[in-house]
């Protein structure tokens, strides 16, 4: 029983696919409308505020349920 030899055409096509993917990705990235510094700053502030609000809500719920469970178990 003979094992088929690997051919270099598979390697070339794989390299060609990777190269094509990189070229296409670069072309797509040039089409992107990137945010300005002001937009980036404002969006960052919005995200930070949202994170703080969610953290406070989770803390309040955790504290409430902690007190509730402690009062039930006493």
Secondary structure, DSSP 8 states (H G I E B T S, - for coil): -------HHHHHHHHHHHHHHHHHHHHHHHH-----HHHHHHHHHHHHHHHHHHHHHHHHHHHHHHHHHHHHH-
